[in-house]
């Protein structure tokens, strides 16, 4: 099963927290987490990576912090804007 984690960068400690979540989920041998810090080649298009990750995933986990929500609500021109177009947050 493929799981994509959508999150907003919120500094090193937040990214480390998401990385730990990824590692904890991947303890299950049937689970592969698609996480940009592990799976995105810095030479590849980040938006294409996110789009493909959503398509390839069986499940999507949204780590919706106040910062993530604010960026989505204000439609800031960031990766959150791209993600909210791909994933419906309710």
C-alpha positions in Angstrom: 0.0 0.0 0.0 1.3 3.5 -0.9 0.7 6.4 1.4 1.4 10.0 0.5 2.1 12.5 3.3 1.1 16.1 2.4 2.5 18.7 4.8 3.7 22.3 4.8 7.4 22.9 5.6 7.5 24.5 9.0 11.1 24.4 9.9 13.5 21.6 10.7 11.7 20.3 13.8 8.4 20.0 11.9 10.1 18.2 9.0 11.8 15.9 11.4 8.5 15.1 13.0 7.0 14.2 9.6 10.1 12.1 8.9 9.6 10.2 12.1 5.9 9.6 11.2 7.1 8.3 7.9 9.6 5.9 9.5 7.0 4.7 12.0 4.5 3.9 9.2 7.2 2.1 7.2 7.8 -0.4 10.0 4.8 -2.2 8.4 6.4 -4.1 5.5 3.2 -3.6 3.4 3.4 0.2 3.7 5.4 2.5 1.5 5.2 6.1 2.4 5.9 8.7 -0.3 7.7 11.5 1.4 9.5 14.3 -0.4 12.5 14.2 1.9 13.1 10.6 0.9 11.6 10.2 -2.5 11.9 13.6 -4.4 15.0 14.0 -6.5 16.1 17.6 -6.2 16.4 17.8 -9.9 12.8 16.8 -10.6 9.8 19.1 -10.7 8.2 19.3 -7.2 4.7 19.9 -8.5 4.9 16.9 -10.8 6.1 14.8 -7.9 3.1 15.8 -5.8 0.7 15.2 -8.6 2.1 11.7 -9.3 2.3 10.9 -5.6 -1.5 11.6 -5.2 -2.2 9.4 -8.3 0.0 6.6 -7.1 -1.3 6.5 -3.5 -3.9 4.3 -1.9 -4.1 6.7 1.1 -3.1 10.4 1.7 -2.2 11.7 5.1 -2.5 15.5 5.5 -0.5 17.0 8.3 -2.6 20.1 8.5 -0.9 22.5 10.9 -2.2 26.1 11.4 0.5 27.2 8.8 -0.8 24.6 6.3 -4.4 25.7 6.8 -3.5 29.4 6.6 -1.6 28.9 3.3 -4.5 26.8 1.9 -7.2 29.3 3.0 -5.3 32.3 1.6 -4.4 30.4 -1.6 -0.8 31.4 -1.3 1.3 30.6 -4.3 3.1 27.7 -2.6 3.1 24.0 -2.8 0.1 24.0 -0.4 -1.9 25.7 -3.1 -1.0 22.9 -5.5 -1.8 20.3 -3.0 -5.2 21.7 -2.2 -6.0 21.5 -5.9 -5.1 17.8 -5.8 -6.5 16.8 -2.4 -9.8 18.0 -1.1 -9.4 19.0 2.6 -12.6 18.8 4.6 
